[in-house]
């Protein structure tokens, strides 16, 4: 069973930065497509950033392009989300996701989830 553990959330002022981590167990990096989603209060969970199968390409939601960077360390079975120039609208619980190959990487309907980490941006 896939286990995903997020960390790195917290409270930051607008314009600041945070780096989220997601540590995976199992054979996740050899069999899954990894990504980040977020869910703000009263809103649906939405795609933030993700890798293609094999990790060769990265994809971002328009709202975070140029500010967020997704990366990975295969030796540590960990993916990261570097978040810069944070805005109040980035406030949400951020979730790590692992899904099978061939599934839409932007859909929140698929895959396994971590417990989430809270990111709060004060304006």
N, C-alpha and C positions, 0 to 999 in steps of 0.2 A: 504494500500500500504506500502510495506517495505521501510523504510528510513534508510540509512547507512551513518554515518558521520565519516570519518577518521581524525586522527590528530597525531602529533608527528614527522612528517618528518622534515628534515633539512639538514644542511651541516655538515659533520663530516670527520675527517681525517681517512685514512686507519688504521685499527686496533681498531677503536673506536666502540662505541655502541649507539644504539638508541632504543626506545621503541615506537611502534606504537599502537594506540588505535582505535577501531571501535565501536561506540555507535549505537545501533540498536533501532528502535522503533517498535511498533506493537507487534504481538505475534511471533516475529521471532525466539526466542530461543526455543519455543515449537514446531515449525513447519518447521524449516529450518536447513540445514547443513551449517555451517559457514567455511569460509576460507580466505586466502590471496593469491592474485596474484600480479604480477608486469609486467610493460611494459617499456622497455628501448627504446630510440629513434631508429626508423627504424626497430624495432623487434616486433614480435607478443607477445601478452599478454601470460604470462606463470604462471603456478601453482607454489606457494611457500610453503604453508603449509595449512593444513585443519584438521577438526575434522570429525570423523565418525558420523553417525546418533546417537543422544543421547550424543555425546561428550566423549564417553568412550575411543576412540582411536584417536591418532594423526598421521598425515602423513606429510612427508616433501619431497621436491625436493632434489635430490642427491646433488645439488650444495650448499644447505644451511644446510644439516644435520650436527649436532654437533655445529653449530654456532647460529642458530635461534631456538626460542622456542615459540610455540603458546600456549596461555592459555585463560581462560575465567572467567568472574565473572557473574554468572547467575543473581544475585541480582541486578546488574547494567545493565544487557542486553549489556554487553561489551565484546569484545574479544581483545586480545593483541598479538603483535608480538615483542618479545624481540630479537634484532639483535646484536650479538656480533662479534668481529673479522671481522668487515666490510671490504670489498674489493672494489676496484674501479668498478669491474664488477657487484656489487650490486646496482649501481646507476640506478634508475628507478622511475617511478611513481608506488606507491603501492596502490592496490585497495582491499577493503573489498568486500566479496561476500557472498550472501545468496542464497541457492538453495534448491529445493525440495528434499525430501528423495528419494533415488533410482537413482539419477543422478550421473554420473561419477564426483567425486569431483575434478579431475585434469583437466577437460576440461574447457576452457574459453568460451565455447559456451552457457553456461547455467546460469541462475540465475539473481539476481539483484545486481547492483553495486553502490558503493559510488562514490564520486567525485574524489577520489584519493588524495594521499599526496606524495610530491616529496622527495625522498631521494637521496642526492648527496654525494658520497664518494670521497674525494680528495686523490690522491696518492702522 
